[in-house]
Amino acid sequence: MSTPMQRTMRLFFLFSMMLTAPCVPAQDRPDVTPKASSQNPTPAEKGLQKIDLAGFAPEDFDWKAYFANSDHSTSSDYTLATNASQVLRARIDQLCQQYRALMTSRKEVAALAVFDEMQQHWEKFASAEIQFVGSAWEGGSGAKLAYARHRFEVYLRRAKELRALKQASLHLNE
């Protein structure tokens, strides 16, 4: 039988290990099978083009101006949306890591567990929302773009939500 201190240390160790684990998008996790093949970009399509954010955080960047650079072809719009999604996904992962590090340094084990549960639920919700919107376009030439564009919108919304969460939660105040 372990003491309360041993259990606390064991939990702290487990959560510390989670801190170093990257956030994996729900559609890329092996336990979530995509409903449509056009939801995920192929490895060749994952080539990230450098986006100059002009010193802005991704959630504050002028994405309308960025998308205005499209030649309005499906291919161009898809590439822009995919690249923007990858930038925002990296930002989501960065914010999650910062928040986990802060809670771990404060030994807020319970808060960290709730945060991780919240993020896991969001991953499932995001995947389902992207699937829902994209599937409406299945069978048409705009399906691939619909998935990519909505993924961008979902990720942008989440990056903004995570930043707002820092101001709303005392667990994340620095």
Legacy VTK file of the C-alpha trace (Angstrom):
# vtk DataFile Version 3.0
C-alpha trace
ASCII
DATASET POLYDATA
POINTS 174 float
0.000 0.000 0.000
1.390 3.380 -0.927
1.320 6.517 1.138
-0.463 9.679 -0.017
2.932 11.251 -0.707
3.978 8.302 -2.907
0.702 8.511 -4.841
1.166 12.243 -5.300
4.723 11.772 -6.523
3.594 9.014 -8.904
0.886 11.309 -10.334
3.373 14.160 -10.596
5.751 11.903 -12.524
2.999 10.748 -14.899
1.850 14.289 -15.586
5.447 15.402 -16.101
5.752 12.707 -18.752
2.574 14.005 -20.379
4.103 17.465 -20.464
6.728 16.331 -22.932
4.213 14.504 -25.130
3.048 16.562 -28.129
-0.620 17.292 -28.753
-1.630 15.074 -31.657
-4.532 16.204 -33.817
-7.512 13.923 -33.451
-7.583 13.123 -37.151
-3.946 11.977 -36.970
-4.315 9.743 -33.909
-4.352 6.007 -34.587
-7.383 5.515 -32.305
-9.524 7.813 -34.473
-10.302 6.481 -37.918
-11.165 9.214 -40.401
-14.585 8.824 -41.962
-13.444 10.184 -45.316
-10.087 9.978 -46.969
-10.120 13.617 -48.058
-10.053 14.804 -44.436
-6.310 14.227 -44.041
-3.650 15.697 -46.259
-1.281 13.188 -47.853
2.400 13.298 -46.814
3.243 15.192 -50.014
0.560 17.769 -49.228
1.951 18.357 -45.747
4.832 20.448 -47.124
4.577 23.543 -44.976
5.265 26.769 -46.770
6.766 29.424 -44.559
4.174 32.009 -43.532
5.535 35.390 -42.460
3.344 36.350 -39.505
4.991 39.802 -39.323
5.572 39.413 -35.584
1.961 38.560 -34.785
0.834 35.527 -32.834
-0.947 33.164 -35.243
-4.320 33.869 -33.623
-3.836 37.628 -34.209
-2.535 37.397 -37.768
-4.529 38.920 -40.661
-5.659 35.654 -42.204
-8.075 37.404 -44.591
-5.144 39.157 -46.237
-3.228 35.863 -46.336
-6.092 34.074 -48.110
-6.467 37.012 -50.504
-3.151 35.853 -52.029
-4.936 32.878 -53.559
-5.360 32.603 -57.295
-8.843 31.286 -56.378
-8.166 27.814 -57.684
-9.113 24.894 -55.476
-5.475 23.821 -55.373
-4.230 27.231 -54.252
-6.993 27.635 -51.651
-6.306 24.140 -50.338
-2.560 24.793 -50.023
-3.122 28.078 -48.202
-5.663 26.517 -45.807
-3.417 23.521 -45.133
-0.383 25.695 -44.425
-2.402 28.012 -42.187
-3.828 25.016 -40.309
-0.340 23.680 -39.653
0.772 27.034 -38.248
-2.274 27.163 -35.982
-1.858 23.537 -34.910
1.701 24.319 -33.850
0.382 27.312 -31.884
-2.219 25.154 -30.124
0.499 22.663 -29.195
2.754 25.492 -27.997
0.041 26.974 -25.759
-0.813 23.530 -24.358
2.835 22.890 -23.532
3.198 26.284 -21.857
0.106 25.727 -19.756
1.167 22.210 -18.800
4.634 23.435 -17.820
3.151 26.197 -15.675
0.756 23.864 -13.850
3.491 21.251 -13.416
5.896 23.817 -11.959
3.175 24.813 -9.487
2.421 21.159 -8.700
-1.217 21.685 -9.681
-1.735 18.014 -10.486
-5.539 18.071 -10.361
-5.765 21.176 -12.556
-3.371 19.617 -15.060
-5.489 16.472 -15.222
-8.623 18.524 -15.885
-6.806 20.577 -18.542
-5.640 17.420 -20.313
-9.134 15.933 -20.173
-10.556 19.173 -21.561
-8.041 19.158 -24.409
-8.758 15.491 -25.233
-12.478 16.266 -25.433
-11.747 19.250 -27.654
-9.657 17.050 -29.984
-12.618 14.688 -30.431
-15.045 17.566 -30.889
-12.767 19.290 -33.425
-12.370 16.112 -35.448
-16.126 15.534 -35.461
-16.866 19.138 -36.453
-14.360 19.030 -39.310
-15.828 15.718 -40.432
-19.380 17.076 -40.226
-18.670 20.145 -42.331
-16.377 18.400 -44.797
-18.696 15.449 -45.334
-21.371 17.790 -46.688
-19.065 18.280 -49.677
-18.241 14.597 -50.280
-18.527 13.578 -53.900
-17.859 17.102 -55.117
-14.736 18.837 -56.260
-14.776 21.107 -53.206
-14.614 18.323 -50.593
-10.863 18.410 -50.087
-10.915 22.189 -49.694
-13.928 22.092 -47.364
-12.046 19.861 -44.915
-8.882 21.978 -45.086
-10.695 25.290 -44.769
-12.829 24.187 -41.845
-9.810 22.668 -40.090
-8.206 26.121 -40.343
-11.311 27.756 -38.845
-11.523 25.236 -35.992
-7.826 25.627 -35.166
-7.989 29.426 -35.289
-10.956 29.396 -32.936
-9.131 27.036 -30.544
-5.948 29.111 -30.470
-8.044 32.138 -29.513
-9.929 30.103 -26.887
-6.712 28.828 -25.319
-5.289 32.317 -25.076
-8.523 33.596 -23.511
-8.426 30.668 -21.085
-5.161 32.007 -19.658
-6.935 35.170 -18.584
-10.014 33.339 -17.321
-8.307 30.689 -15.166
-6.275 31.391 -12.062
-4.388 28.160 -12.793
-2.758 29.891 -15.763
-2.099 33.348 -14.301
1.581 34.151 -14.161
LINES 1 175
174 0 1 2 3 4 5 6 7 8 9 10 11 12 13 14 15 16 17 18 19 20 21 22 23 24 25 26 27 28 29 30 31 32 33 34 35 36 37 38 39 40 41 42 43 44 45 46 47 48 49 50 51 52 53 54 55 56 57 58 59 60 61 62 63 64 65 66 67 68 69 70 71 72 73 74 75 76 77 78 79 80 81 82 83 84 85 86 87 88 89 90 91 92 93 94 95 96 97 98 99 100 101 102 103 104 105 106 107 108 109 110 111 112 113 114 115 116 117 118 119 120 121 122 123 124 125 126 127 128 129 130 131 132 133 134 135 136 137 138 139 140 141 142 143 144 145 146 147 148 149 150 151 152 153 154 155 156 157 158 159 160 161 162 163 164 165 166 167 168 169 170 171 172 173
